[in-house]
Amino acid sequence: MASLDKKEESRPKFEITDGALLPTQGNNYLINAWKLTIIIAFGSLALLLFIVKEPYDKIFTVVIKGAPLTFSVTAGAILGSIFLGLFTGLGQIARTRIINLIAGVYVELIRGIPLLVQLIFIYFALGKFFKLDGLPAAIIALSICYGAYMGEIFRAGIQSIPKGQMEAALALGMTRSQAMRYIILPQTMKIILPAIGNEFIAMLKDSSLVSVIALRDILRRGREHVSRTFLSLETYAIVALVYLIITLVLSKLVAIMEDRMKQDVK
Amino acid sequence: MSNKNNPDRKVMVDIQNAEKDFGIVMALKGINLKVYEGEVVLIIGPSGSGKSTLLRSVNRLEALTGGQIFVDGDPLTGPDADIRKIREETGMVFQDFNLFPHKSVLENITLAPIKVKKKSVKEAKEQARKLLERVGLADREKSYPAQLSGGQKQRVAIARALAMEPKVMLFDEPTSALDPEMVKEVLDVMLDLAKEGMTMMVVSHEMGFAKAAADRVVFMDEGEIIEIAPPETLFNSPEEERTKKFLKHIL
């Protein structure tokens, strides 16, 4: 056995991982899917912008103007969906039957309708009754959509905490809400962080759907540019690369945050 | 200890005709038991006899389906029941410790005094340090539960329960999850507590502890109390057939 182990170790450290969304710290020393992808993404973008130049540099300056909006929508929707998700998750495990039902129906309803359809519907419904601007409407719509999925994550996370934790807190005289706040939820957050991280990344990509409701995000700017210049392939190539790079960077940030949290637990 | 044989001594836990129906099984079939102030009562019995259910009923982690329990005169169920007050007054120690893994040893102990009893942080910390010294873990206040051995965890759990200054301590198989060499350090802490006059209800099969500290031993089977006697009587000359049979298995 010993000789076999040695053979394994002396192999060159070149390995392709399964390309999980969240690279872990353990993978840092090897060339993993994440590194390979980001090299390809930056390489292609640099090639197009600095070597080929025309018409890509012009396209890039147009498209990147949409980035702030994409970020605002994503950041707003993240906060909104965590807030909604927390209450949905708590609602699903509440001991009052009616609250269970409300939270459950919300989740079933949202999961049963395509995101794009919900987004358009909520946008127009909100617009009809509340006279909202595009940006808050888009944030609210995305929050409602993602709140349901986030609720499921919270529910599963809370339920994964051993029953004894709640019992110990109650036995010390805490109320159920104190126990939730000081004992259950802090432990839940650590467990669900990777799942929430993946949800953030998915949300950033899905924020491109807001381009259908006249918000000038990255994709919308690209589409407008295509309608002016008919450079469809070139424009969408840049749009895709911009999204790819943002997503890869975000997924790395989530992974770093997750590692920090893991070290805290130890 | 001094008032053990005093007929006027105060009843600390008064269990009256307690019933617990789990639907499939009747876990408690009308239990009557009085635990007096300063008394140490050990509850033994085969698994499924209802001994843990009985203990967990005393601070309503299990809600009774019939009967009533009074803790220091306060009812546990009904319109006048103040369950939080009773839980503040009853400390509980669990088989698998249930320490809060995201909090340090000191925070585990100070959390409830600060949040429930509204003690100042300084006061709670001073008290926690005294308790840690008492259970022999003064040097571990900054550790996290994952860094402690089973015996150390259980001693922290006892300190955590004591920080609420309870009138009664409930121990639910406190040494069952421990490696044999760690049992003694936990029992020693419990023995000290008993000597100081704490009222204790203990579900455990530790015969050594029973003989050294228990005033009475309760033998339960199938949701009923079969026999109650001082330890030497119950272990050496039990009256009931079922008690004899059970003792044969564990002694």
HADDOCK unambig.tbl for C-alpha pairs under 7 A between the chains (distance, minus, plus):
assign (segid A and resid 164 and name CA) (segid B and resid 98 and name CA) 5.64 0.50 0.50
assign (segid A and resid 165 and name CA) (segid B and resid 98 and name CA) 5.66 0.50 0.50
assign (segid A and resid 165 and name CA) (segid B and resid 100 and name CA) 6.85 0.50 0.50
assign (segid A and resid 167 and name CA) (segid B and resid 61 and name CA) 6.95 0.50 0.50
assign (segid A and resid 168 and name CA) (segid B and resid 98 and name CA) 6.17 0.50 0.50
assign (segid A and resid 171 and name CA) (segid B and resid 59 and name CA) 6.95 0.50 0.50
assign (segid A and resid 171 and name CA) (segid B and resid 87 and name CA) 5.47 0.50 0.50
assign (segid A and resid 171 and name CA) (segid B and resid 91 and name CA) 6.90 0.50 0.50
assign (segid A and resid 171 and name CA) (segid B and resid 92 and name CA) 6.32 0.50 0.50
assign (segid A and resid 172 and name CA) (segid B and resid 87 and name CA) 6.11 0.50 0.50
assign (segid A and resid 172 and name CA) (segid B and resid 88 and name CA) 5.84 0.50 0.50
assign (segid A and resid 172 and name CA) (segid B and resid 91 and name CA) 6.81 0.50 0.50
assign (segid A and resid 172 and name CA) (segid B and resid 112 and name CA) 6.23 0.50 0.50
assign (segid A and resid 172 and name CA) (segid B and resid 161 and name CA) 6.90 0.50 0.50
assign (segid A and resid 173 and name CA) (segid B and resid 84 and name CA) 5.11 0.50 0.50
assign (segid A and resid 173 and name CA) (segid B and resid 87 and name CA) 4.85 0.50 0.50
assign (segid A and resid 173 and name CA) (segid B and resid 88 and name CA) 4.72 0.50 0.50
assign (segid A and resid 173 and name CA) (segid B and resid 116 and name CA) 6.49 0.50 0.50
assign (segid A and resid 174 and name CA) (segid B and resid 112 and name CA) 7.00 0.50 0.50
assign (segid A and resid 174 and name CA) (segid B and resid 116 and name CA) 6.08 0.50 0.50
assign (segid A and resid 183 and name CA) (segid B and resid 100 and name CA) 6.87 0.50 0.50
assign (segid A and resid 187 and name CA) (segid B and resid 102 and name CA) 6.69 0.50 0.50
assign (segid A and resid 265 and name CA) (segid B and resid 102 and name CA) 6.74 0.50 0.50
